[in-house]
């Protein structure tokens, strides 16, 4: 078997980075110990993101992050003809993504924070620009029909899809007629002129296009129902493909089309797990055909397409870690060659032209690295490391573990031990994930690597209610916040102690969002288990969260209110339980040192949750707690300076309890 040759090459970084050097690591506020890396090595945004080839393969574009700023950069494959196309300080607006439309023209998606009264939200916009920075058109989208809808400036204006074999136009979904119901337009990326191709029946929220560039499937919401419609041709009427209760869920989810426009790929339930099916839209009453299922995990992912973007050849989803599955034999063989050259990682082809491929490769102990793969020469080379200071030899290698809860439920978790382990039980951080309807996987995580670098063993677990493990498992967490969901975390701690992994006198709990809620509930319910806690952007009042999710100002408010009640409970009949499992009402039970932090510009969990919590803790007389309120900071610590601010505060706090 011919093996790939692995070599090195370097992407030429743009001039927006001084002297073409790596960003300098700022001085730390806390002196480090031997073997410790600077906090900024973990908190920095990836040096390069979203690297892709132009349609002819002669140019590359990428987003470069330098000391908190982001730039869209283009260059040719040799590292010459470099242009800084667009820059952002990530304050007033942020670059979401971009796409090549042709070899010269790019479309850029941007978002910015907005507010209307006490309602915080984001809006998106789109601009067109040439790869050399010329012919910028920031007013590409022009909202018309203002006399019909005076209230509509269209919140989301960057929902476009590149058309096959049309270098001048894209498909644009825009709700300029009916709020939240986008029509489909053909948009000229130079002039901004647009022509309506498909009108919205009044309830469709998103569209699925076939490879011929036609809107074929629409996913809509009517009251609390989800209705999926389809048509075979643009002259046909819309027909209902499926309709189901959006509160209960369980209906199909369209994924996309392959090269045959009659066949739709979709996700549907199979033996309690989401699996990939396909169906012939000419025979909508016929049973779905199973394409791929995983008996252990939901196959909640995205289709993988061939290099020409026409054939659906596989699925990309999270199993124990990131997993790529191909039903195309040629793609299987190509992936096998790459995986043999880059083992123990998930290797994704993200851009291809003429058997030239850009890969992004990452694993639990391997920060993402971009590679160039020349298929004809069987040659692979490094383009650039996204976290240049985090070398795999310095990172911990997580392992997957399983344990039983008190009621016999088998849970999957990930244990990250520091490189320099001490004999016997070690100091340990419990790190529950956010969501809670999300999950952890055994992939690269800069949070856990920072903690492990500081000598902590880190335990992540997928408690009941986590997504990805089947419908029954996820729904077992409904209305169980602070109850069995929290007991799962407690049982995980007890398992670590029993297995002599964790030192029972040196266990802390750290989390953000729902994980921040779980950290607070752990300190309130089982304070004897924890030496300290860190809670970032937590939910502290379940009644207030229920009110927020049911806010009548939101689009599809009836569906959101129904889902909120199903997942949390009824504000009236369940109010006693909701109050009893709200940390803000349990302040008198806290006695463990705590770092509480929240961003003022959080648009997911309002800062009032932490303000009320801090006030309650002060009133209860808890002395050993810190409240860090961060100006201009969002829920996800999206900006580099925000990550650095919080990570340095967390690092300093945790050092006191090592």
C-alpha positions as CSV (number, residue, x, y, z in Angstrom):
1,X,0.0,0.0,0.0
2,X,1.4,3.4,-0.9
3,X,1.6,5.7,2.1
4,X,1.0,9.4,2.1
5,X,4.1,11.6,2.5
6,X,3.8,14.0,5.4
7,X,5.7,17.3,5.0
8,X,5.4,20.9,6.2
9,X,4.5,24.1,4.6
10,X,3.3,27.4,6.1
11,X,0.4,29.7,5.2
12,X,1.7,33.2,4.9
13,X,-0.1,35.3,7.5
14,X,-1.3,38.7,6.5
15,X,0.3,42.0,7.2
16,X,-2.4,42.8,9.8
17,X,-0.2,40.8,12.1
18,X,3.0,42.7,12.9
19,X,6.1,41.5,11.3
20,X,4.3,38.4,10.1
21,X,4.9,36.8,13.5
22,X,2.7,34.7,15.7
23,X,0.7,36.9,18.2
24,X,2.7,37.7,21.3
25,X,1.5,36.1,24.5
26,X,0.7,38.8,27.1
27,X,2.3,38.6,30.6
28,X,0.3,36.5,33.0
29,X,-1.2,38.0,36.1
30,X,-0.3,34.9,38.1
31,X,3.2,33.4,38.1
32,X,3.2,30.0,36.3
33,X,4.7,26.8,37.5
34,X,7.2,24.7,35.5
35,X,5.4,23.1,32.6
36,X,2.5,25.5,32.7
37,X,1.6,27.3,29.5
38,X,0.3,30.9,29.5
39,X,-3.4,31.3,29.9
40,X,-3.5,33.1,26.5
41,X,-2.3,29.9,24.8
42,X,-5.7,28.4,25.6
43,X,-7.9,31.6,25.6
44,X,-6.7,32.9,22.2
45,X,-9.1,32.6,19.3
46,X,-7.8,30.1,16.6
47,X,-5.1,31.8,14.6
48,X,-6.8,30.8,11.3
49,X,-10.4,29.7,10.7
50,X,-12.5,28.7,7.6
51,X,-9.7,28.2,5.1
52,X,-11.1,27.4,1.7
53,X,-10.1,27.3,-2.0
54,X,-11.5,29.4,-4.8
55,X,-13.5,27.6,-7.5
56,X,-10.5,27.2,-9.7
57,X,-8.2,26.1,-6.8
58,X,-5.7,28.9,-7.5
59,X,-6.5,31.1,-4.4
60,X,-7.2,30.5,-0.8
61,X,-9.2,32.6,1.7
62,X,-9.3,32.4,5.5
63,X,-10.2,34.3,8.6
64,X,-7.2,35.3,10.7
65,X,-7.5,36.2,14.4
66,X,-4.7,38.5,15.8
67,X,-4.8,39.8,19.3
68,X,-8.6,40.0,19.3
69,X,-9.1,41.4,15.8
70,X,-10.4,39.3,12.8
71,X,-9.4,39.7,9.2
72,X,-10.6,38.1,6.0
73,X,-7.5,37.4,4.0
74,X,-6.9,36.0,0.5
75,X,-3.7,34.9,-1.3
76,X,-2.6,32.6,-4.0
77,X,-1.5,29.1,-3.2
78,X,2.2,30.0,-3.2
79,X,1.6,32.6,-0.4
80,X,1.8,35.6,-2.7
81,X,-0.8,38.2,-4.0
82,X,-1.9,38.6,-0.3
83,X,-4.9,40.9,0.4
84,X,-6.5,41.9,3.7
85,X,-10.0,42.1,2.3
86,X,-12.0,43.0,5.4
87,X,-11.2,43.6,9.1
88,X,-13.2,43.7,12.3
89,X,-12.3,44.5,15.9
90,X,-15.2,42.2,16.9
91,X,-16.9,45.0,18.8
92,X,-19.5,46.7,16.5
93,X,-19.8,43.7,14.2
94,X,-18.2,40.3,13.8
95,X,-17.5,38.3,10.7
96,X,-19.5,35.1,10.8
97,X,-18.3,33.4,7.6
98,X,-17.7,33.9,3.9
99,X,-18.0,32.0,0.7
100,X,-16.5,32.2,-2.8
101,X,-19.0,32.9,-5.5
102,X,-16.5,32.9,-8.3
103,X,-12.7,33.2,-8.5
104,X,-12.8,36.9,-7.7
105,X,-16.0,37.6,-5.7
106,X,-16.7,36.7,-2.1
107,X,-19.9,37.1,0.0
108,X,-19.3,37.8,3.7
109,X,-21.8,37.1,6.5
110,X,-21.6,39.5,9.5
111,X,-23.6,39.8,12.7
112,X,-23.9,42.5,15.3
113,X,-25.6,42.9,18.7
114,X,-28.9,44.8,18.8
115,X,-31.4,45.8,21.5
116,X,-35.0,46.9,21.6
117,X,-36.0,48.0,25.0
118,X,-35.0,45.2,27.4
119,X,-34.9,42.6,24.5
120,X,-31.4,41.8,23.4
121,X,-30.8,40.0,20.1
122,X,-28.5,39.8,17.1
123,X,-29.0,40.8,13.5
124,X,-27.1,39.6,10.4
125,X,-26.0,41.4,7.3
126,X,-24.2,40.5,4.1
127,X,-21.7,42.3,1.9
128,X,-19.9,41.5,-1.4
129,X,-16.3,42.2,-2.1
130,X,-13.6,41.1,-4.5
131,X,-10.6,39.0,-3.3
132,X,-8.3,42.0,-3.7
133,X,-10.6,44.2,-1.5
134,X,-12.1,46.2,-4.4
135,X,-15.7,46.7,-5.4
136,X,-17.0,46.3,-1.9
137,X,-20.8,46.5,-1.8
138,X,-22.2,46.8,1.8
139,X,-25.7,47.6,0.7
140,X,-26.1,44.4,-1.4
141,X,-29.4,43.7,0.3
142,X,-32.0,46.4,-0.2
143,X,-35.3,45.9,1.7
144,X,-38.3,46.8,-0.4
145,X,-42.1,46.8,0.2
146,X,-41.6,49.1,3.2
147,X,-45.1,50.5,2.7
148,X,-46.4,46.9,3.1
149,X,-44.5,46.2,6.3
150,X,-43.1,49.2,8.1
151,X,-41.8,47.1,11.0
152,X,-39.6,44.9,8.9
153,X,-36.0,45.5,8.3
154,X,-35.4,41.8,8.1
155,X,-33.4,40.6,11.1
156,X,-31.4,37.9,9.2
157,X,-30.1,39.1,5.8
158,X,-27.3,36.6,5.2
159,X,-29.1,33.4,4.3
160,X,-27.7,32.6,0.9
161,X,-26.7,29.6,-1.1
162,X,-24.1,29.5,-3.9
163,X,-25.7,28.5,-7.2
164,X,-24.1,25.7,-9.3
165,X,-22.5,27.0,-12.6
166,X,-23.6,30.6,-12.0
167,X,-20.7,32.9,-11.1
168,X,-22.9,36.0,-10.8
169,X,-25.8,35.0,-8.7
170,X,-26.7,33.2,-5.4
171,X,-30.0,32.1,-3.9
172,X,-31.2,34.4,-1.1
173,X,-33.8,33.6,1.5
174,X,-35.2,37.0,2.7
175,X,-38.4,37.8,4.7
176,X,-39.1,41.3,3.3
177,X,-42.8,40.5,2.7
178,X,-43.8,38.5,5.7
179,X,-42.0,38.5,9.0
180,X,-40.1,35.3,9.5
181,X,-41.3,33.8,6.2
182,X,-38.5,34.3,3.7
183,X,-39.1,34.2,0.0
184,X,-36.4,32.9,-2.3
185,X,-34.7,35.3,-4.6
186,X,-32.0,35.1,-7.2
187,X,-29.5,37.8,-6.2
188,X,-26.9,39.5,-8.4
189,X,-23.7,39.6,-6.2
190,X,-22.4,42.7,-8.1
191,X,-25.5,45.0,-8.3
192,X,-27.8,43.7,-5.6
193,X,-30.6,43.3,-8.0
194,X,-32.9,40.4,-7.1
195,X,-35.6,38.4,-8.7
196,X,-38.2,36.4,-6.7
197,X,-38.1,32.7,-7.6
198,X,-40.3,31.1,-4.9
199,X,-42.9,32.8,-2.8
200,X,-43.4,31.8,0.7
201,X,-46.9,30.2,1.5
202,X,-46.7,32.2,4.7
203,X,-45.3,29.8,7.3
204,X,-42.0,28.4,6.0
205,X,-39.0,29.3,8.1
206,X,-36.2,27.6,6.1
207,X,-35.7,26.1,2.6
208,X,-33.8,23.1,1.3
209,X,-32.5,23.4,-2.3
210,X,-31.7,20.7,-4.7
211,X,-28.4,20.6,-6.7
212,X,-30.1,22.3,-9.6
213,X,-30.6,25.4,-7.4
214,X,-34.4,25.1,-6.9
215,X,-36.2,25.5,-3.6
216,X,-37.8,22.0,-3.2
217,X,-38.5,21.6,0.5
218,X,-39.7,24.1,3.1
219,X,-39.8,23.6,6.9
220,X,-42.5,25.7,8.4
221,X,-44.2,26.4,11.7
222,X,-48.0,26.8,12.2
223,X,-48.9,27.4,15.9
224,X,-47.1,24.5,17.7
225,X,-47.0,22.3,14.6
226,X,-44.0,21.8,12.3
227,X,-45.1,21.4,8.7
228,X,-42.7,20.2,6.0
229,X,-43.8,20.9,2.4
230,X,-42.3,20.0,-1.0
231,X,-42.8,20.3,-4.7
232,X,-41.3,18.6,-7.7
233,X,-41.1,21.7,-10.0
234,X,-41.3,25.4,-9.6
235,X,-44.7,25.5,-11.3
236,X,-46.2,23.0,-8.9
237,X,-48.2,23.8,-5.7
238,X,-46.7,23.0,-2.3
239,X,-47.7,19.6,-0.9
240,X,-47.4,18.6,2.7
241,X,-44.7,16.0,3.2
242,X,-45.0,15.7,7.0
243,X,-46.6,17.5,9.8
244,X,-46.0,16.8,13.5
245,X,-46.4,18.4,17.0
246,X,-43.3,20.5,17.5
247,X,-43.6,20.3,21.3
248,X,-43.5,16.6,21.3
249,X,-41.0,16.4,18.5
250,X,-40.1,13.1,16.8
251,X,-40.7,14.2,13.2
252,X,-38.3,14.0,10.2
253,X,-35.6,16.6,9.6
254,X,-34.6,17.3,6.0
255,X,-30.8,17.1,5.3
256,X,-30.5,17.8,1.6
257,X,-30.5,16.4,-1.9
258,X,-27.9,14.4,-3.8
259,X,-27.4,14.4,-7.6
260,X,-30.9,12.9,-8.1
261,X,-33.4,15.7,-7.5
262,X,-36.2,13.1,-6.8
263,X,-34.5,11.8,-3.6
264,X,-34.3,13.7,-0.3
265,X,-32.0,12.7,2.5
266,X,-33.4,13.2,6.0
267,X,-33.1,12.3,9.7
268,X,-35.8,10.2,11.3
269,X,-36.2,8.1,14.4
270,X,-34.9,4.5,14.2
271,X,-35.0,2.3,17.3
272,X,-35.0,5.5,19.5
273,X,-32.0,7.1,17.7
274,X,-31.9,9.6,14.9
275,X,-30.7,7.8,11.7
276,X,-30.2,8.8,8.0
277,X,-32.8,7.9,5.5
278,X,-33.7,8.8,2.0
279,X,-37.1,9.1,0.3
280,X,-38.4,9.4,-3.2
281,X,-40.5,12.6,-3.3
282,X,-42.3,11.1,-6.3
283,X,-43.7,8.5,-3.9
284,X,-44.2,10.4,-0.7
285,X,-46.3,7.6,0.9
286,X,-43.6,5.0,0.4
287,X,-41.5,4.0,3.5
288,X,-38.2,5.8,4.0
289,X,-35.1,3.8,3.0
290,X,-32.5,3.5,5.7
291,X,-29.1,4.8,4.7
292,X,-27.1,4.7,8.0
293,X,-27.8,4.3,11.7
294,X,-25.7,4.1,14.8
295,X,-27.1,1.8,17.5
296,X,-25.5,3.9,20.3
297,X,-25.7,7.5,19.1
298,X,-28.0,9.9,17.3
299,X,-26.7,10.6,13.8
300,X,-27.4,14.3,14.2
301,X,-25.0,15.7,11.6
302,X,-24.5,17.1,8.2
303,X,-24.3,15.5,4.8
304,X,-20.9,15.2,3.2
305,X,-20.8,16.1,-0.5
306,X,-18.4,15.1,-3.3
307,X,-15.8,17.6,-4.5
308,X,-18.2,18.9,-7.2
309,X,-20.8,19.5,-4.4
310,X,-23.4,17.4,-6.3
311,X,-23.4,13.9,-4.8
312,X,-24.2,13.2,-1.1
313,X,-21.5,10.7,-0.2
314,X,-21.6,10.5,3.6
315,X,-22.6,11.9,7.0
316,X,-20.5,13.9,9.6
317,X,-21.7,13.5,13.2
318,X,-20.6,13.1,16.8
319,X,-20.3,9.5,18.1
320,X,-17.8,9.1,21.0
321,X,-15.9,11.8,19.1
322,X,-16.3,13.3,15.6
323,X,-17.1,10.6,13.1
324,X,-17.3,10.5,9.3
325,X,-19.2,7.7,7.6
326,X,-19.2,7.3,3.8
327,X,-21.6,5.2,1.7
328,X,-19.5,6.0,-1.4
329,X,-16.7,3.5,-1.9
330,X,-14.3,5.9,-3.6
331,X,-14.7,8.4,-0.7
332,X,-14.1,5.6,1.8
333,X,-10.8,4.7,0.2
334,X,-9.7,8.4,0.1
335,X,-10.6,8.9,3.7
336,X,-8.7,5.7,4.7
337,X,-5.5,7.0,3.1
338,X,-5.8,10.3,5.0
339,X,-6.6,8.6,8.3
340,X,-3.6,6.3,8.0
341,X,-1.4,9.4,7.6
342,X,-3.0,11.3,10.5
343,X,-4.1,8.7,13.0
344,X,-6.1,9.3,16.3
345,X,-7.8,12.4,14.8
346,X,-10.9,13.3,12.9
347,X,-9.8,14.4,9.4
348,X,-12.3,16.4,7.4
349,X,-11.9,17.5,3.8
350,X,-13.4,21.0,3.8
351,X,-12.5,22.3,0.3
352,X,-11.5,20.4,-2.9
353,X,-10.6,21.4,-6.4
354,X,-9.0,19.1,-9.1
355,X,-7.9,16.5,-6.6
356,X,-6.3,19.2,-4.4
357,X,-7.8,19.1,-0.9
358,X,-7.8,21.3,2.2
359,X,-8.2,19.3,5.4
360,X,-8.8,20.2,9.0
361,X,-7.6,17.6,11.4
362,X,-8.2,17.6,15.1
363,X,-8.5,15.2,18.1
364,X,-8.9,15.2,21.8
365,X,-5.2,15.9,22.3
366,X,-4.7,17.5,18.8
367,X,-5.8,21.1,18.3
368,X,-7.1,21.8,14.8
369,X,-4.5,21.9,12.1
370,X,-5.0,22.7,8.4
371,X,-3.3,20.4,5.9
372,X,-2.9,20.5,2.1
373,X,-3.4,17.1,0.4
374,X,-2.3,16.6,-3.2
375,X,-4.2,13.4,-4.1
376,X,-2.4,12.8,-7.4
377,X,1.1,13.1,-5.8
378,X,0.0,11.3,-2.6
379,X,1.4,14.2,-0.7
380,X,0.1,15.8,2.5
381,X,1.6,18.9,4.2
382,X,0.9,21.2,7.1
383,X,-0.6,24.5,6.1
384,X,-1.0,26.1,9.6
385,X,-1.6,25.2,13.2
386,X,-4.6,27.1,14.7
387,X,-3.3,26.9,18.2
388,X,0.5,27.2,17.6
389,X,1.4,27.2,21.3
390,X,-0.6,24.1,22.1
391,X,1.6,21.3,20.9
392,X,0.2,17.8,21.1
393,X,3.2,16.7,23.2
394,X,2.1,19.2,25.9
395,X,-1.5,18.2,26.0
396,X,-3.4,15.6,28.0
397,X,-5.2,12.6,26.3
398,X,-8.7,12.1,27.5
399,X,-10.2,8.6,27.9
400,X,-13.9,7.6,27.6
401,X,-15.4,6.1,30.7
402,X,-18.8,4.7,31.8
403,X,-20.5,4.4,35.1
404,X,-23.9,3.5,36.6
405,X,-26.1,6.0,38.4
406,X,-28.1,5.2,41.5
407,X,-31.1,4.1,39.4
408,X,-29.0,1.9,37.1
409,X,-28.6,4.3,34.1
410,X,-25.4,3.9,32.2
411,X,-23.7,7.2,31.5
412,X,-20.8,8.1,29.2
413,X,-18.1,10.6,30.3
414,X,-14.6,11.7,29.4
415,X,-11.7,11.8,31.9
416,X,-8.7,14.0,31.2
417,X,-5.8,13.4,33.5
418,X,-2.8,15.8,33.6
419,X,0.4,14.7,31.9
420,X,2.3,14.6,35.2
421,X,0.0,12.5,37.4
422,X,0.6,12.0,41.1
423,X,0.2,8.5,42.7
424,X,-3.2,7.9,44.1
425,X,-6.3,10.0,43.9
426,X,-5.8,13.5,42.5
427,X,-7.4,16.9,42.6
428,X,-10.3,16.9,40.2
429,X,-12.7,19.3,38.4
430,X,-16.2,18.3,37.6
431,X,-17.1,20.0,34.3
432,X,-20.8,19.6,33.3
433,X,-21.7,20.8,29.8
434,X,-24.1,23.6,28.9
435,X,-27.4,23.3,27.1
436,X,-28.5,21.1,28.7
437,X,-29.8,19.7,25.4
438,X,-26.4,19.3,24.0
439,X,-23.5,17.0,24.8
440,X,-19.8,16.5,25.3
441,X,-17.7,14.4,23.0
442,X,-14.1,13.2,23.2
443,X,-12.7,16.0,21.1
444,X,-10.3,18.9,21.6
445,X,-11.5,21.2,24.3
446,X,-9.4,24.2,25.3
447,X,-11.2,24.5,28.7
448,X,-10.3,21.0,29.8
449,X,-6.7,21.3,28.4
450,X,-6.2,24.5,30.5
451,X,-7.3,22.7,33.6
452,X,-5.3,19.6,33.0
453,X,-2.2,21.8,32.3
454,X,-2.7,23.2,35.8
455,X,-2.6,19.7,37.2
456,X,-6.3,19.0,37.5
457,X,-8.0,15.8,36.5
458,X,-11.1,16.9,34.6
459,X,-14.4,14.9,34.4
460,X,-17.0,15.6,31.8
461,X,-20.2,13.6,31.8
462,X,-23.3,13.3,29.6
463,X,-26.0,13.3,32.3
464,X,-29.6,12.4,31.5
465,X,-31.2,15.0,29.3
466,X,-28.1,15.3,27.1
467,X,-28.7,15.1,23.4
468,X,-27.1,12.6,21.1
469,X,-28.0,9.4,23.0
470,X,-31.5,8.8,21.8
471,X,-34.9,10.4,22.2
472,X,-35.7,8.6,25.5
473,X,-32.5,9.6,27.1
474,X,-32.9,13.3,26.2
475,X,-36.5,13.4,27.4
476,X,-35.6,11.7,30.7
477,X,-34.1,15.1,31.6
478,X,-37.3,17.1,30.9
479,X,-38.5,18.9,34.0
480,X,-35.7,17.3,36.0
481,X,-33.4,20.3,36.4
482,X,-31.7,20.1,39.8
483,X,-33.2,16.7,40.5
484,X,-32.1,13.5,38.7
485,X,-30.0,15.5,36.3
486,X,-28.1,16.8,39.3
487,X,-28.0,13.4,40.9
488,X,-26.2,12.1,37.9
489,X,-23.4,14.6,38.5
490,X,-23.3,13.7,42.2
491,X,-23.2,10.0,41.3
492,X,-20.3,10.7,38.9
493,X,-18.4,12.4,41.8
494,X,-19.0,9.4,44.0
495,X,-17.8,7.0,41.3
496,X,-14.6,9.0,40.9
497,X,-14.0,8.8,44.7
498,X,-14.8,5.0,44.8
499,X,-12.5,4.3,41.9
500,X,-9.7,6.3,43.7
501,X,-9.5,8.7,40.8
502,X,-10.5,11.9,42.7
503,X,-9.2,13.1,46.0
504,X,-12.5,13.7,48.0
505,X,-10.9,16.7,49.8
506,X,-9.9,18.4,46.5
507,X,-12.9,18.4,44.1
508,X,-14.2,21.5,42.5
509,X,-17.1,22.0,40.0
510,X,-16.8,24.4,37.0
511,X,-19.5,25.1,34.4
512,X,-21.0,27.6,32.0
513,X,-24.6,28.3,31.1
514,X,-26.5,25.2,32.1
515,X,-23.2,23.9,33.4
516,X,-23.0,27.0,35.5
517,X,-26.5,26.2,36.9
518,X,-25.3,22.7,37.7
519,X,-22.3,24.0,39.5
520,X,-24.4,26.2,41.7
521,X,-26.9,23.4,42.4
522,X,-24.0,21.1,43.3
523,X,-22.8,23.7,45.8
524,X,-26.3,24.1,47.2
525,X,-27.4,20.4,47.3
526,X,-24.1,18.7,48.1
527,X,-21.7,21.3,49.5
528,X,-19.8,18.6,51.3
529,X,-18.5,17.2,48.0
530,X,-16.9,20.4,46.7
531,X,-13.9,22.5,47.8
532,X,-14.8,25.3,45.3
533,X,-17.0,26.2,42.4
534,X,-16.9,28.4,39.3
535,X,-20.1,29.4,37.5
536,X,-20.1,31.4,34.3
537,X,-23.3,32.9,32.8
538,X,-25.6,30.5,34.8
539,X,-29.4,30.2,35.0
540,X,-30.3,30.9,38.6
541,X,-34.1,31.4,38.5
542,X,-36.1,28.8,36.6
543,X,-39.3,30.8,36.8
544,X,-37.6,33.7,35.1
545,X,-36.1,31.4,32.5
546,X,-39.5,30.0,31.8
547,X,-40.9,33.5,31.4
548,X,-38.0,34.4,29.0
549,X,-38.5,31.3,26.8
550,X,-42.3,32.1,26.7
551,X,-41.8,35.8,25.8
552,X,-44.7,36.7,23.5
553,X,-42.5,39.1,21.5
554,X,-40.6,36.2,19.9
555,X,-41.5,34.7,16.5
556,X,-43.3,31.3,16.9
557,X,-44.0,32.2,20.5
558,X,-46.6,29.5,20.9
559,X,-44.2,26.8,19.9
560,X,-41.5,28.2,22.2
561,X,-43.9,28.5,25.1
562,X,-45.0,24.9,24.6
563,X,-41.4,23.6,24.4
564,X,-40.5,25.6,27.5
565,X,-43.3,24.1,29.5
566,X,-42.5,20.6,28.3
567,X,-38.8,20.9,29.2
568,X,-39.0,23.0,32.4
569,X,-42.6,22.8,33.6
570,X,-45.7,24.9,34.0
571,X,-45.1,28.3,35.7
572,X,-48.2,27.8,37.9
573,X,-48.7,24.1,38.7
574,X,-45.0,23.5,38.9
575,X,-44.0,26.7,40.6
576,X,-43.0,25.0,43.9
577,X,-40.6,22.7,42.1
578,X,-39.2,25.4,39.9
579,X,-38.5,27.7,42.9
580,X,-37.0,24.8,45.0
581,X,-34.5,24.0,42.2
582,X,-33.5,27.6,41.5
583,X,-30.1,28.5,43.0
584,X,-31.2,32.0,43.7
585,X,-33.6,30.7,46.3
586,X,-31.0,28.4,47.9
587,X,-28.4,31.0,48.9
588,X,-28.6,30.1,52.6
589,X,-27.3,26.6,51.8
590,X,-24.0,27.8,50.2
591,X,-20.8,27.5,52.2
592,X,-18.3,26.7,49.5
593,X,-15.9,29.3,47.9
594,X,-17.4,30.4,44.6
595,X,-16.4,32.5,41.6
596,X,-19.5,33.8,39.8
597,X,-19.1,35.6,36.5
598,X,-21.5,36.9,33.8
599,X,-21.3,39.1,30.7
600,X,-23.4,42.2,30.6
601,X,-24.2,41.7,26.9
602,X,-25.3,38.1,27.3
603,X,-28.2,37.5,24.9
604,X,-28.8,33.9,26.0
605,X,-29.1,34.1,29.8
606,X,-29.6,37.7,31.0
607,X,-27.0,39.1,33.4
608,X,-29.9,39.7,35.9
609,X,-29.6,36.0,36.8
610,X,-26.1,36.5,38.2
611,X,-26.9,39.9,39.7
612,X,-29.8,38.4,41.7
613,X,-27.6,35.4,42.7
614,X,-24.8,37.7,43.9
615,X,-27.2,39.8,45.9
616,X,-28.8,36.7,47.5
617,X,-25.4,35.3,48.5
618,X,-24.4,38.6,50.0
619,X,-27.7,38.7,52.0
620,X,-27.1,35.1,53.1
621,X,-23.7,36.1,54.5
622,X,-21.5,33.9,52.2
623,X,-18.1,35.5,52.7
624,X,-15.9,33.5,50.3
625,X,-17.3,34.4,46.9
626,X,-16.4,36.7,44.1
627,X,-18.7,38.2,41.5
628,X,-17.1,39.2,38.2
629,X,-19.4,41.2,35.9
630,X,-17.8,41.7,32.5
631,X,-18.8,44.7,30.3
632,X,-19.5,44.2,26.6
633,X,-19.2,40.4,27.0
634,X,-21.6,37.9,25.5
635,X,-22.8,34.4,26.5
636,X,-20.1,32.5,24.6
637,X,-17.0,34.7,25.4
638,X,-16.8,35.2,21.6
639,X,-14.1,37.8,21.7
640,X,-10.5,36.9,22.6
641,X,-10.2,39.6,25.3
642,X,-13.3,38.2,27.0
643,X,-12.0,34.7,27.1
644,X,-8.7,35.9,28.4
645,X,-10.3,38.0,31.1
646,X,-12.5,35.2,32.4
647,X,-9.8,32.4,32.0
648,X,-7.3,34.5,34.0
649,X,-9.8,35.1,36.7
650,X,-10.7,31.4,36.8
651,X,-7.1,30.3,36.8
652,X,-6.3,32.6,39.7
653,X,-9.3,31.4,41.7
654,X,-8.7,27.7,41.2
655,X,-5.0,28.0,42.2
656,X,-6.1,28.7,45.7
657,X,-7.8,25.3,46.0
658,X,-5.1,23.0,44.4
